[in-house]
Amino acid sequence: MTDRGQRMLKHTVRRTHQLSAESIAKDLQTSCGLQISTTTVRRELHGMGFNGRAAASKPYITKCNAERWTGL
């Protein structure tokens, strides 16, 4: 993949970060004319440091629990 293609890929991901690899590949094919496969998109994104992870769900801290922890 060329440097220009990598810049376009990074720009696309930062603009809309909840797209799948298939939709990113289609977007790059239509907007830039790049012929790129979904496997290449995944490999390049992983190499750039973008990883598909879901945020861990954390419980809300109530006022009562916050007072308990700050009171110790």
mmCIF file as Biopython writes it, N, C-alpha, C and O atoms, coordinates in Angstrom:
data_model
#
loop_
_atom_site.group_PDB
_atom_site.id
_atom_site.type_symbol
_atom_site.label_atom_id
_atom_site.label_alt_id
_atom_site.label_comp_id
_atom_site.label_asym_id
_atom_site.label_entity_id
_atom_site.label_seq_id
_atom_site.pdbx_PDB_ins_code
_atom_site.Cartn_x
_atom_site.Cartn_y
_atom_site.Cartn_z
_atom_site.occupancy
_atom_site.B_iso_or_equiv
_atom_site.auth_seq_id
_atom_site.auth_asym_id
_atom_site.pdbx_PDB_model_num
ATOM 1   N N  . MET A ? 1  ? 0.847   -1.176 0.000  1.0 0.0 1  A 1 
ATOM 2   C CA . MET A ? 1  ? 0.000   0.000  0.000  1.0 0.0 1  A 1 
ATOM 3   C C  . MET A ? 1  ? 0.896   1.244  0.000  1.0 0.0 1  A 1 
ATOM 4   O O  . MET A ? 1  ? 1.923   1.275  0.677  1.0 0.0 1  A 1 
ATOM 5   N N  . THR A ? 2  ? 0.506   2.246  -0.749 1.0 0.0 2  A 1 
ATOM 6   C CA . THR A ? 2  ? 1.312   3.460  -0.856 1.0 0.0 2  A 1 
ATOM 7   C C  . THR A ? 2  ? 1.109   4.355  0.366  1.0 0.0 2  A 1 
ATOM 8   O O  . THR A ? 2  ? 0.197   4.141  1.164  1.0 0.0 2  A 1 
ATOM 9   N N  . ASP A ? 3  ? 1.966   5.348  0.494  1.0 0.0 3  A 1 
ATOM 10  C CA . ASP A ? 3  ? 1.838   6.295  1.605  1.0 0.0 3  A 1 
ATOM 11  C C  . ASP A ? 3  ? 0.526   7.077  1.518  1.0 0.0 3  A 1 
ATOM 12  O O  . ASP A ? 3  ? -0.122  7.345  2.529  1.0 0.0 3  A 1 
ATOM 13  N N  . ARG A ? 4  ? 0.154   7.435  0.298  1.0 0.0 4  A 1 
ATOM 14  C CA . ARG A ? 4  ? -1.103  8.166  0.108  1.0 0.0 4  A 1 
ATOM 15  C C  . ARG A ? 4  ? -2.291  7.307  0.531  1.0 0.0 4  A 1 
ATOM 16  O O  . ARG A ? 4  ? -3.225  7.800  1.163  1.0 0.0 4  A 1 
ATOM 17  N N  . GLY A ? 5  ? -2.252  6.034  0.185  1.0 0.0 5  A 1 
ATOM 18  C CA . GLY A ? 5  ? -3.324  5.124  0.576  1.0 0.0 5  A 1 
ATOM 19  C C  . GLY A ? 5  ? -3.411  4.963  2.085  1.0 0.0 5  A 1 
ATOM 20  O O  . GLY A ? 5  ? -4.506  4.893  2.643  1.0 0.0 5  A 1 
ATOM 21  N N  . GLN A ? 6  ? -2.267  4.904  2.743  1.0 0.0 6  A 1 
ATOM 22  C CA . GLN A ? 6  ? -2.260  4.803  4.200  1.0 0.0 6  A 1 
ATOM 23  C C  . GLN A ? 6  ? -2.823  6.061  4.847  1.0 0.0 6  A 1 
ATOM 24  O O  . GLN A ? 6  ? -3.550  5.980  5.837  1.0 0.0 6  A 1 
ATOM 25  N N  . ARG A ? 7  ? -2.489  7.236  4.287  1.0 0.0 7  A 1 
ATOM 26  C CA . ARG A ? 7  ? -3.025  8.484  4.825  1.0 0.0 7  A 1 
ATOM 27  C C  . ARG A ? 7  ? -4.541  8.545  4.657  1.0 0.0 7  A 1 
ATOM 28  O O  . ARG A ? 7  ? -5.257  8.985  5.557  1.0 0.0 7  A 1 
ATOM 29  N N  . MET A ? 8  ? -5.022  8.100  3.500  1.0 0.0 8  A 1 
ATOM 30  C CA . MET A ? 8  ? -6.464  8.090  3.257  1.0 0.0 8  A 1 
ATOM 31  C C  . MET A ? 8  ? -7.178  7.110  4.194  1.0 0.0 8  A 1 
ATOM 32  O O  . MET A ? 8  ? -8.269  7.398  4.686  1.0 0.0 8  A 1 
ATOM 33  N N  . LEU A ? 9  ? -6.564  5.968  4.432  1.0 0.0 9  A 1 
ATOM 34  C CA . LEU A ? 9  ? -7.128  4.975  5.339  1.0 0.0 9  A 1 
ATOM 35  C C  . LEU A ? 9  ? -7.210  5.529  6.756  1.0 0.0 9  A 1 
ATOM 36  O O  . LEU A ? 9  ? -8.230  5.379  7.428  1.0 0.0 9  A 1 
ATOM 37  N N  . LYS A ? 10 ? -6.142  6.162  7.206  1.0 0.0 10 A 1 
ATOM 38  C CA . LYS A ? 10 ? -6.122  6.734  8.552  1.0 0.0 10 A 1 
ATOM 39  C C  . LYS A ? 10 ? -7.157  7.846  8.682  1.0 0.0 10 A 1 
ATOM 40  O O  . LYS A ? 10 ? -7.832  7.956  9.706  1.0 0.0 10 A 1 
ATOM 41  N N  . HIS A ? 11 ? -7.278  8.660  7.656  1.0 0.0 11 A 1 
ATOM 42  C CA . HIS A ? 11 ? -8.264  9.746  7.665  1.0 0.0 11 A 1 
ATOM 43  C C  . HIS A ? 11 ? -9.690  9.188  7.721  1.0 0.0 11 A 1 
ATOM 44  O O  . HIS A ? 11 ? -10.534 9.707  8.451  1.0 0.0 11 A 1 
ATOM 45  N N  . THR A ? 12 ? -9.947  8.150  6.964  1.0 0.0 12 A 1 
ATOM 46  C CA . THR A ? 12 ? -11.274 7.540  6.946  1.0 0.0 12 A 1 
ATOM 47  C C  . THR A ? 12 ? -11.629 6.959  8.302  1.0 0.0 12 A 1 
ATOM 48  O O  . THR A ? 12 ? -12.757 7.112  8.770  1.0 0.0 12 A 1 
ATOM 49  N N  . VAL A ? 13 ? -10.676 6.296  8.931  1.0 0.0 13 A 1 
ATOM 50  C CA . VAL A ? 13 ? -10.952 5.668  10.228 1.0 0.0 13 A 1 
ATOM 51  C C  . VAL A ? 13 ? -11.150 6.722  11.311 1.0 0.0 13 A 1 
ATOM 52  O O  . VAL A ? 13 ? -12.028 6.573  12.161 1.0 0.0 13 A 1 
ATOM 53  N N  . ARG A ? 14 ? -10.361 7.765  11.295 1.0 0.0 14 A 1 
ATOM 54  C CA . ARG A ? 14 ? -10.514 8.812  12.313 1.0 0.0 14 A 1 
ATOM 55  C C  . ARG A ? 14 ? -11.811 9.595  12.135 1.0 0.0 14 A 1 
ATOM 56  O O  . ARG A ? 14 ? -12.388 10.082 13.107 1.0 0.0 14 A 1 
ATOM 57  N N  . ARG A ? 15 ? -12.261 9.714  10.896 1.0 0.0 15 A 1 
ATOM 58  C CA . ARG A ? 15 ? -13.496 10.451 10.630 1.0 0.0 15 A 1 
ATOM 59  C C  . ARG A ? 15 ? -14.709 9.677  11.145 1.0 0.0 15 A 1 
ATOM 60  O O  . ARG A ? 15 ? -15.585 10.251 11.791 1.0 0.0 15 A 1 
ATOM 61  N N  . THR A ? 16 ? -14.758 8.403  10.865 1.0 0.0 16 A 1 
ATOM 62  C CA . THR A ? 16 ? -15.869 7.549  11.300 1.0 0.0 16 A 1 
ATOM 63  C C  . THR A ? 16 ? -15.276 6.269  11.851 1.0 0.0 16 A 1 
ATOM 64  O O  . THR A ? 16 ? -14.942 5.369  11.081 1.0 0.0 16 A 1 
ATOM 65  N N  . HIS A ? 17 ? -15.135 6.161  13.161 1.0 0.0 17 A 1 
ATOM 66  C CA . HIS A ? 17 ? -14.410 5.044  13.737 1.0 0.0 17 A 1 
ATOM 67  C C  . HIS A ? 17 ? -15.244 3.809  14.037 1.0 0.0 17 A 1 
ATOM 68  O O  . HIS A ? 17 ? -14.727 2.879  14.656 1.0 0.0 17 A 1 
ATOM 69  N N  . GLN A ? 18 ? -16.476 3.753  13.642 1.0 0.0 18 A 1 
ATOM 70  C CA . GLN A ? 18 ? -17.259 2.554  13.913 1.0 0.0 18 A 1 
ATOM 71  C C  . GLN A ? 18 ? -17.640 1.818  12.639 1.0 0.0 18 A 1 
ATOM 72  O O  . GLN A ? 18 ? -18.678 1.158  12.585 1.0 0.0 18 A 1 
ATOM 73  N N  . LEU A ? 19 ? -16.809 1.929  11.621 1.0 0.0 19 A 1 
ATOM 74  C CA . LEU A ? 19 ? -17.062 1.233  10.370 1.0 0.0 19 A 1 
ATOM 75  C C  . LEU A ? 19 ? -16.374 -0.127 10.374 1.0 0.0 19 A 1 
ATOM 76  O O  . LEU A ? 19 ? -15.350 -0.312 11.031 1.0 0.0 19 A 1 
ATOM 77  N N  . SER A ? 20 ? -16.932 -1.060 9.650  1.0 0.0 20 A 1 
ATOM 78  C CA . SER A ? 20 ? -16.303 -2.364 9.500  1.0 0.0 20 A 1 
ATOM 79  C C  . SER A ? 20 ? -15.222 -2.280 8.428  1.0 0.0 20 A 1 
ATOM 80  O O  . SER A ? 20 ? -15.163 -1.315 7.666  1.0 0.0 20 A 1 
ATOM 81  N N  . ALA A ? 21 ? -14.373 -3.293 8.377  1.0 0.0 21 A 1 
ATOM 82  C CA . ALA A ? 21 ? -13.294 -3.323 7.390  1.0 0.0 21 A 1 
ATOM 83  C C  . ALA A ? 21 ? -13.858 -3.362 5.978  1.0 0.0 21 A 1 
ATOM 84  O O  . ALA A ? 21 ? -13.276 -2.776 5.066  1.0 0.0 21 A 1 
ATOM 85  N N  . GLU A ? 22 ? -14.997 -4.053 5.782  1.0 0.0 22 A 1 
ATOM 86  C CA . GLU A ? 22 ? -15.601 -4.119 4.460  1.0 0.0 22 A 1 
ATOM 87  C C  . GLU A ? 22 ? -16.102 -2.756 4.003  1.0 0.0 22 A 1 
ATOM 88  O O  . GLU A ? 22 ? -15.912 -2.375 2.848  1.0 0.0 22 A 1 
ATOM 89  N N  . SER A ? 23 ? -16.742 -2.020 4.911  1.0 0.0 23 A 1 
ATOM 90  C CA . SER A ? 23 ? -17.259 -0.707 4.523  1.0 0.0 23 A 1 
ATOM 91  C C  . SER A ? 23 ? -16.131 0.297  4.312  1.0 0.0 23 A 1 
ATOM 92  O O  . SER A ? 23 ? -16.255 1.194  3.478  1.0 0.0 23 A 1 
ATOM 93  N N  . ILE A ? 24 ? -15.036 0.162  5.054  1.0 0.0 24 A 1 
ATOM 94  C CA . ILE A ? 24 ? -13.878 1.027  4.839  1.0 0.0 24 A 1 
ATOM 95  C C  . ILE A ? 24 ? -13.273 0.748  3.471  1.0 0.0 24 A 1 
ATOM 96  O O  . ILE A ? 24 ? -12.916 1.680  2.750  1.0 0.0 24 A 1 
ATOM 97  N N  . ALA A ? 25 ? -13.155 -0.523 3.109  1.0 0.0 25 A 1 
ATOM 98  C CA . ALA A ? 25 ? -12.603 -0.887 1.803  1.0 0.0 25 A 1 
ATOM 99  C C  . ALA A ? 25 ? -13.489 -0.352 0.677  1.0 0.0 25 A 1 
ATOM 100 O O  . ALA A ? 25 ? -12.974 0.171  -0.311 1.0 0.0 25 A 1 
ATOM 101 N N  . LYS A ? 26 ? -14.805 -0.474 0.809  1.0 0.0 26 A 1 
ATOM 102 C CA . LYS A ? 26 ? -15.721 0.050  -0.205 1.0 0.0 26 A 1 
ATOM 103 C C  . LYS A ? 26 ? -15.623 1.562  -0.303 1.0 0.0 26 A 1 
ATOM 104 O O  . LYS A ? 26 ? -15.651 2.121  -1.399 1.0 0.0 26 A 1 
ATOM 105 N N  . ASP A ? 27 ? -15.508 2.230  0.854  1.0 0.0 27 A 1 
ATOM 106 C CA . ASP A ? 27 ? -15.402 3.687  0.869  1.0 0.0 27 A 1 
ATOM 107 C C  . ASP A ? 27 ? -14.133 4.147  0.155  1.0 0.0 27 A 1 
ATOM 108 O O  . ASP A ? 27 ? -14.162 5.112  -0.609 1.0 0.0 27 A 1 
ATOM 109 N N  . LEU A ? 28 ? -13.031 3.465  0.402  1.0 0.0 28 A 1 
ATOM 110 C CA . LEU A ? 28 ? -11.783 3.832  -0.264 1.0 0.0 28 A 1 
ATOM 111 C C  . LEU A ? 28 ? -11.844 3.540  -1.760 1.0 0.0 28 A 1 
ATOM 112 O O  . LEU A ? 28 ? -11.261 4.272  -2.560 1.0 0.0 28 A 1 
ATOM 113 N N  . GLN A ? 29 ? -12.541 2.483  -2.139 1.0 0.0 29 A 1 
ATOM 114 C CA . GLN A ? 29 ? -12.661 2.161  -3.559 1.0 0.0 29 A 1 
ATOM 115 C C  . GLN A ? 29 ? -13.489 3.202  -4.304 1.0 0.0 29 A 1 
ATOM 116 O O  . GLN A ? 29 ? -13.164 3.563  -5.435 1.0 0.0 29 A 1 
ATOM 117 N N  . THR A ? 30 ? -14.549 3.680  -3.677 1.0 0.0 30 A 1 
ATOM 118 C CA . THR A ? 30 ? -15.404 4.652  -4.359 1.0 0.0 30 A 1 
ATOM 119 C C  . THR A ? 30 ? -14.818 6.057  -4.328 1.0 0.0 30 A 1 
ATOM 120 O O  . THR A ? 30 ? -14.866 6.769  -5.331 1.0 0.0 30 A 1 
ATOM 121 N N  . SER A ? 31 ? -14.269 6.462  -3.193 1.0 0.0 31 A 1 
ATOM 122 C CA . SER A ? 31 ? -13.801 7.850  -3.084 1.0 0.0 31 A 1 
ATOM 123 C C  . SER A ? 31 ? -12.429 8.067  -3.706 1.0 0.0 31 A 1 
ATOM 124 O O  . SER A ? 31 ? -12.203 9.104  -4.329 1.0 0.0 31 A 1 
ATOM 125 N N  . CYS A ? 32 ? -11.507 7.123  -3.556 1.0 0.0 32 A 1 
ATOM 126 C CA . CYS A ? 32 ? -10.129 7.317  -4.014 1.0 0.0 32 A 1 
ATOM 127 C C  . CYS A ? 32 ? -9.765  6.474  -5.222 1.0 0.0 32 A 1 
ATOM 128 O O  . CYS A ? 32 ? -8.749  6.724  -5.870 1.0 0.0 32 A 1 
ATOM 129 N N  . GLY A ? 33 ? -10.581 5.485  -5.530 1.0 0.0 33 A 1 
ATOM 130 C CA . GLY A ? 33 ? -10.257 4.609  -6.647 1.0 0.0 33 A 1 
ATOM 131 C C  . GLY A ? 33 ? -9.213  3.566  -6.294 1.0 0.0 33 A 1 
ATOM 132 O O  . GLY A ? 33 ? -8.624  2.963  -7.190 1.0 0.0 33 A 1 
ATOM 133 N N  . LEU A ? 34 ? -8.971  3.340  -5.012 1.0 0.0 34 A 1 
ATOM 134 C CA . LEU A ? 34 ? -8.009  2.319  -4.582 1.0 0.0 34 A 1 
ATOM 135 C C  . LEU A ? 34 ? -8.654  0.943  -4.642 1.0 0.0 34 A 1 
ATOM 136 O O  . LEU A ? 34 ? -9.772  0.761  -4.160 1.0 0.0 34 A 1 
ATOM 137 N N  . GLN A ? 35 ? -7.968  -0.015 -5.221 1.0 0.0 35 A 1 
ATOM 138 C CA . GLN A ? 35 ? -8.426  -1.400 -5.194 1.0 0.0 35 A 1 
ATOM 139 C C  . GLN A ? 35 ? -7.764  -2.051 -3.983 1.0 0.0 35 A 1 
ATOM 140 O O  . GLN A ? 35 ? -6.577  -2.374 -4.013 1.0 0.0 35 A 1 
ATOM 141 N N  . ILE A ? 36 ? -8.535  -2.237 -2.925 1.0 0.0 36 A 1 
ATOM 142 C CA . ILE A ? 36 ? -7.982  -2.737 -1.664 1.0 0.0 36 A 1 
ATOM 143 C C  . ILE A ? 36 ? -8.940  -3.778 -1.097 1.0 0.0 36 A 1 
ATOM 144 O O  . ILE A ? 36 ? -10.159 -3.616 -1.166 1.0 0.0 36 A 1 
ATOM 145 N N  . SER A ? 37 ? -8.388  -4.832 -0.545 1.0 0.0 37 A 1 
ATOM 146 C CA . SER A ? 37 ? -9.221  -5.893 0.032  1.0 0.0 37 A 1 
ATOM 147 C C  . SER A ? 37 ? -9.432  -5.632 1.519  1.0 0.0 37 A 1 
ATOM 148 O O  . SER A ? 37 ? -8.728  -4.830 2.132  1.0 0.0 37 A 1 
ATOM 149 N N  . THR A ? 38 ? -10.414 -6.323 2.080  1.0 0.0 38 A 1 
ATOM 150 C CA . THR A ? 38 ? -10.700 -6.151 3.501  1.0 0.0 38 A 1 
ATOM 151 C C  . THR A ? 38 ? -9.556  -6.681 4.361  1.0 0.0 38 A 1 
ATOM 152 O O  . THR A ? 38 ? -9.295  -6.153 5.441  1.0 0.0 38 A 1 
ATOM 153 N N  . THR A ? 39 ? -8.875  -7.721 3.886  1.0 0.0 39 A 1 
ATOM 154 C CA . THR A ? 39 ? -7.735  -8.263 4.633  1.0 0.0 39 A 1 
ATOM 155 C C  . THR A ? 39 ? -6.609  -7.237 4.703  1.0 0.0 39 A 1 
ATOM 156 O O  . THR A ? 39 ? -5.959  -7.095 5.739  1.0 0.0 39 A 1 
ATOM 157 N N  . THR A ? 40 ? -6.378  -6.526 3.609  1.0 0.0 40 A 1 
ATOM 158 C CA . THR A ? 40 ? -5.353  -5.487 3.592  1.0 0.0 40 A 1 
ATOM 159 C C  . THR A ? 40 ? -5.738  -4.351 4.517  1.0 0.0 40 A 1 
ATOM 160 O O  . THR A ? 40 ? -4.880  -3.800 5.206  1.0 0.0 40 A 1 
ATOM 161 N N  . VAL A ? 41 ? -7.006  -3.992 4.546  1.0 0.0 41 A 1 
ATOM 162 C CA . VAL A ? 41 ? -7.474  -2.930 5.447  1.0 0.0 41 A 1 
ATOM 163 C C  . VAL A ? 41 ? -7.209  -3.334 6.891  1.0 0.0 41 A 1 
ATOM 164 O O  . VAL A ? 41 ? -6.676  -2.540 7.666  1.0 0.0 41 A 1 
ATOM 165 N N  . ARG A ? 42 ? -7.573  -4.556 7.260  1.0 0.0 42 A 1 
ATOM 166 C CA . ARG A ? 42 ? -7.342  -5.023 8.629  1.0 0.0 42 A 1 
ATOM 167 C C  . ARG A ? 42 ? -5.861  -5.036 8.975  1.0 0.0 42 A 1 
ATOM 168 O O  . ARG A ? 42 ? -5.472  -4.610 10.062 1.0 0.0 42 A 1 
ATOM 169 N N  . ARG A ? 43 ? -5.038  -5.522 8.061  1.0 0.0 43 A 1 
ATOM 170 C CA . ARG A ? 43 ? -3.599  -5.615 8.298  1.0 0.0 43 A 1 
ATOM 171 C C  . ARG A ? 43 ? -2.976  -4.225 8.455  1.0 0.0 43 A 1 
ATOM 172 O O  . ARG A ? 43 ? -2.161  -4.005 9.351  1.0 0.0 43 A 1 
ATOM 173 N N  . GLU A ? 44 ? -3.357  -3.299 7.592  1.0 0.0 44 A 1 
ATOM 174 C CA . GLU A ? 44 ? -2.811  -1.944 7.661  1.0 0.0 44 A 1 
ATOM 175 C C  . GLU A ? 44 ? -3.258  -1.224 8.937  1.0 0.0 44 A 1 
ATOM 176 O O  . GLU A ? 44 ? -2.459  -0.543 9.579  1.0 0.0 44 A 1 
ATOM 177 N N  . LEU A ? 45 ? -4.527  -1.376 9.299  1.0 0.0 45 A 1 
ATOM 178 C CA . LEU A ? 45 ? -5.021  -0.728 10.515 1.0 0.0 45 A 1 
ATOM 179 C C  . LEU A ? 45 ? -4.334  -1.284 11.754 1.0 0.0 45 A 1 
ATOM 180 O O  . LEU A ? 45 ? -4.011  -0.538 12.679 1.0 0.0 45 A 1 
ATOM 181 N N  . HIS A ? 46 ? -4.116  -2.573 11.769 1.0 0.0 46 A 1 
ATOM 182 C CA . HIS A ? 46 ? -3.424  -3.179 12.901 1.0 0.0 46 A 1 
ATOM 183 C C  . HIS A ? 46 ? -1.984  -2.665 12.973 1.0 0.0 46 A 1 
ATOM 184 O O  . HIS A ? 46 ? -1.467  -2.407 14.060 1.0 0.0 46 A 1 
ATOM 185 N N  . GLY A ? 47 ? -1.344  -2.520 11.820 1.0 0.0 47 A 1 
ATOM 186 C CA . GLY A ? 47 ? 0.013   -1.989 11.780 1.0 0.0 47 A 1 
ATOM 187 C C  . GLY A ? 47 ? 0.097   -0.537 12.225 1.0 0.0 47 A 1 
ATOM 188 O O  . GLY A ? 47 ? 1.124   -0.107 12.751 1.0 0.0 47 A 1 
ATOM 189 N N  . MET A ? 48 ? -0.988  0.231  12.017 1.0 0.0 48 A 1 
ATOM 190 C CA . MET A ? 48 ? -1.036  1.631  12.436 1.0 0.0 48 A 1 
ATOM 191 C C  . MET A ? 48 ? -1.376  1.780  13.906 1.0 0.0 48 A 1 
ATOM 192 O O  . MET A ? 48 ? -1.289  2.879  14.454 1.0 0.0 48 A 1 
ATOM 193 N N  . GLY A ? 49 ? -1.762  0.689  14.549 1.0 0.0 49 A 1 
ATOM 194 C CA . GLY A ? 49 ? -2.091  0.759  15.967 1.0 0.0 49 A 1 
ATOM 195 C C  . GLY A ? 49 ? -3.575  0.839  16.259 1.0 0.0 49 A 1 
ATOM 196 O O  . GLY A ? 49 ? -3.964  1.010  17.415 1.0 0.0 49 A 1 
ATOM 197 N N  . PHE A ? 50 ? -4.416  0.720  15.236 1.0 0.0 50 A 1 
ATOM 198 C CA . PHE A ? 50 ? -5.861  0.704  15.448 1.0 0.0 50 A 1 
ATOM 199 C C  . PHE A ? 50 ? -6.292  -0.726 15.711 1.0 0.0 50 A 1 
ATOM 200 O O  . PHE A ? 50 ? -6.040  -1.618 14.901 1.0 0.0 50 A 1 
ATOM 201 N N  . ASN A ? 51 ? -6.942  -0.941 16.845 1.0 0.0 51 A 1 
ATOM 202 C CA . ASN A ? 51 ? -7.403  -2.277 17.202 1.0 0.0 51 A 1 
ATOM 203 C C  . ASN A ? 51 ? -8.895  -2.222 17.492 1.0 0.0 51 A 1 
ATOM 204 O O  . ASN A ? 51 ? -9.377  -1.255 18.083 1.0 0.0 51 A 1 
ATOM 205 N N  . GLY A ? 52 ? -9.618  -3.236 17.089 1.0 0.0 52 A 1 
ATOM 206 C CA . GLY A ? 52 ? -11.045 -3.290 17.341 1.0 0.0 52 A 1 
ATOM 207 C C  . GLY A ? 52 ? -11.327 -3.856 18.716 1.0 0.0 52 A 1 
ATOM 208 O O  . GLY A ? 52 ? -11.262 -5.066 18.934 1.0 0.0 52 A 1 
ATOM 209 N N  . ARG A ? 53 ? -11.633 -2.981 19.621 1.0 0.0 53 A 1 
ATOM 210 C CA . ARG A ? 53 ? -11.938 -3.417 20.985 1.0 0.0 53 A 1 
ATOM 211 C C  . ARG A ? 53 ? -13.177 -2.697 21.470 1.0 0.0 53 A 1 
ATOM 212 O O  . ARG A ? 53 ? -13.424 -1.542 21.122 1.0 0.0 53 A 1 
ATOM 213 N N  . ALA A ? 54 ? -13.941 -3.388 22.266 1.0 0.0 54 A 1 
ATOM 214 C CA . ALA A ? 54 ? -15.102 -2.771 22.897 1.0 0.0 54 A 1 
ATOM 215 C C  . ALA A ? 54 ? -14.688 -2.280 24.270 1.0 0.0 54 A 1 
ATOM 216 O O  . ALA A ? 54 ? -13.907 -2.931 24.964 1.0 0.0 54 A 1 
ATOM 217 N N  . ALA A ? 55 ? -15.207 -1.141 24.654 1.0 0.0 55 A 1 
ATOM 218 C CA . ALA A ? 55 ? -14.888 -0.587 25.969 1.0 0.0 55 A 1 
ATOM 219 C C  . ALA A ? 55 ? -15.499 -1.468 27.054 1.0 0.0 55 A 1 
ATOM 220 O O  . ALA A ? 55 ? -16.596 -2.004 26.896 1.0 0.0 55 A 1 
ATOM 221 N N  . ALA A ? 56 ? -14.774 -1.607 28.148 1.0 0.0 56 A 1 
ATOM 222 C CA . ALA A ? 56 ? -15.273 -2.402 29.265 1.0 0.0 56 A 1 
ATOM 223 C C  . ALA A ? 56 ? -16.402 -1.659 29.948 1.0 0.0 56 A 1 
ATOM 224 O O  . ALA A ? 56 ? -16.317 -0.451 30.167 1.0 0.0 56 A 1 
ATOM 225 N N  . SER A ? 57 ? -17.457 -2.378 30.282 1.0 0.0 57 A 1 
ATOM 226 C CA . SER A ? 57 ? -18.564 -1.737 30.981 1.0 0.0 57 A 1 
ATOM 227 C C  . SER A ? 57 ? -18.207 -1.626 32.454 1.0 0.0 57 A 1 
ATOM 228 O O  . SER A ? 57 ? -17.765 -2.589 33.079 1.0 0.0 57 A 1 
ATOM 229 N N  . LYS A ? 58 ? -18.406 -0.453 32.983 1.0 0.0 58 A 1 
ATOM 230 C CA . LYS A ? 58 ? -18.056 -0.189 34.382 1.0 0.0 58 A 1 
ATOM 231 C C  . LYS A ? 58 ? -19.306 0.286  35.105 1.0 0.0 58 A 1 
ATOM 232 O O  . LYS A ? 58 ? -20.124 1.003  34.528 1.0 0.0 58 A 1 
ATOM 233 N N  . PRO A ? 59 ? -19.457 -0.106 36.353 1.0 0.0 59 A 1 
ATOM 234 C CA . PRO A ? 59 ? -20.644 0.321  37.095 1.0 0.0 59 A 1 
ATOM 235 C C  . PRO A ? 59 ? -20.554 1.799  37.459 1.0 0.0 59 A 1 
ATOM 236 O O  . PRO A ? 59 ? -19.466 2.342  37.649 1.0 0.0 59 A 1 
ATOM 237 N N  . TYR A ? 60 ? -21.695 2.426  37.550 1.0 0.0 60 A 1 
ATOM 238 C CA . TYR A ? 60 ? -21.732 3.815  37.979 1.0 0.0 60 A 1 
ATOM 239 C C  . TYR A ? 60 ? -21.409 3.889  39.462 1.0 0.0 60 A 1 
ATOM 240 O O  . TYR A ? 60 ? -21.791 3.009  40.233 1.0 0.0 60 A 1 
ATOM 241 N N  . ILE A ? 61 ? -20.715 4.925  39.852 1.0 0.0 61 A 1 
ATOM 242 C CA . ILE A ? 61 ? -20.378 5.104  41.266 1.0 0.0 61 A 1 
ATOM 243 C C  . ILE A ? 61 ? -21.443 6.008  41.879 1.0 0.0 61 A 1 
ATOM 244 O O  . ILE A ? 61 ? -21.607 7.161  41.482 1.0 0.0 61 A 1 
ATOM 245 N N  . THR A ? 62 ? -22.149 5.468  42.840 1.0 0.0 62 A 1 
ATOM 246 C CA . THR A ? 62 ? -23.168 6.247  43.512 1.0 0.0 62 A 1 
ATOM 247 C C  . THR A ? 62 ? -22.511 7.159  44.539 1.0 0.0 62 A 1 
ATOM 248 O O  . THR A ? 62 ? -21.348 6.964  44.892 1.0 0.0 62 A 1 
ATOM 249 N N  . LYS A ? 63 ? -23.234 8.132  45.008 1.0 0.0 63 A 1 
ATOM 250 C CA . LYS A ? 63 ? -22.694 9.054  46.016 1.0 0.0 63 A 1 
ATOM 251 C C  . LYS A ? 63 ? -22.305 8.298  47.285 1.0 0.0 63 A 1 
ATOM 252 O O  . LYS A ? 63 ? -21.301 8.608  47.926 1.0 0.0 63 A 1 
ATOM 253 N N  . CYS A ? 64 ? -23.116 7.308  47.632 1.0 0.0 64 A 1 
ATOM 254 C CA . CYS A ? 64 ? -22.847 6.527  48.838 1.0 0.0 64 A 1 
ATOM 255 C C  . CYS A ? 64 ? -21.520 5.770  48.712 1.0 0.0 64 A 1 
ATOM 256 O O  . CYS A ? 64 ? -20.716 5.773  49.644 1.0 0.0 64 A 1 
ATOM 257 N N  . ASN A ? 65 ? -21.290 5.125  47.570 1.0 0.0 65 A 1 
ATOM 258 C CA . ASN A ? 65 ? -20.042 4.398  47.374 1.0 0.0 65 A 1 
ATOM 259 C C  . ASN A ? 65 ? -18.848 5.338  47.283 1.0 0.0 65 A 1 
ATOM 260 O O  . ASN A ? 65 ? -17.764 5.006  47.764 1.0 0.0 65 A 1 
ATOM 261 N N  . ALA A ? 66 ? -19.030 6.498  46.678 1.0 0.0 66 A 1 
ATOM 262 C CA . ALA A ? 66 ? -17.940 7.461  46.584 1.0 0.0 66 A 1 
ATOM 263 C C  . ALA A ? 66 ? -17.551 7.967  47.967 1.0 0.0 66 A 1 
ATOM 264 O O  . ALA A ? 66 ? -16.369 8.156  48.250 1.0 0.0 66 A 1 
ATOM 265 N N  . GLU A ? 67 ? -18.534 8.185  48.822 1.0 0.0 67 A 1 
ATOM 266 C CA . GLU A ? 67 ? -18.245 8.651  50.183 1.0 0.0 67 A 1 
ATOM 267 C C  . GLU A ? 67 ? -17.534 7.570  50.989 1.0 0.0 67 A 1 
ATOM 268 O O  . GLU A ? 67 ? -16.677 7.874  51.818 1.0 0.0 67 A 1 
ATOM 269 N N  . ARG A ? 68 ? -17.881 6.327  50.753 1.0 0.0 68 A 1 
ATOM 270 C CA . ARG A ? 68 ? -17.213 5.233  51.461 1.0 0.0 68 A 1 
ATOM 271 C C  . ARG A ? 68 ? -15.729 5.178  51.126 1.0 0.0 68 A 1 
ATOM 272 O O  . ARG A ? 68 ? -14.892 5.022  52.015 1.0 0.0 68 A 1 
ATOM 273 N N  . TRP A ? 69 ? -15.403 5.306  49.832 1.0 0.0 69 A 1 
ATOM 274 C CA . TRP A ? 69 ? -14.007 5.186  49.407 1.0 0.0 69 A 1 
ATOM 275 C C  . TRP A ? 69 ? -13.193 6.412  49.770 1.0 0.0 69 A 1 
ATOM 276 O O  . TRP A ? 69 ? -12.006 6.282  50.066 1.0 0.0 69 A 1 
ATOM 277 N N  . THR A ? 70 ? -13.784 7.594  49.759 1.0 0.0 70 A 1 
ATOM 278 C CA . THR A ? 70 ? -13.024 8.795  50.098 1.0 0.0 70 A 1 
ATOM 279 C C  . THR A ? 70 ? -12.932 8.963  51.594 1.0 0.0 70 A 1 
ATOM 280 O O  . THR A ? 70 ? -12.062 9.687  52.080 1.0 0.0 70 A 1 
ATOM 281 N N  . GLY A ? 71 ? -13.807 8.312  52.336 1.0 0.0 71 A 1 
ATOM 282 C CA . GLY A ? 71 ? -13.810 8.436  53.791 1.0 0.0 71 A 1 
ATOM 283 C C  . GLY A ? 71 ? -12.753 7.575  54.468 1.0 0.0 71 A 1 
ATOM 284 O O  . GLY A ? 71 ? -12.510 7.744  55.663 1.0 0.0 71 A 1 
ATOM 285 N N  . LEU A ? 72 ? -12.115 6.657  53.744 1.0 0.0 72 A 1 
ATOM 286 C CA . LEU A ? 72 ? -11.127 5.764  54.378 1.0 0.0 72 A 1 
ATOM 287 C C  . LEU A ? 72 ? -9.829  6.429  54.608 1.0 0.0 72 A 1 
ATOM 288 O O  . LEU A ? 72 ? -8.902  5.810  55.131 1.0 0.0 72 A 1 
#
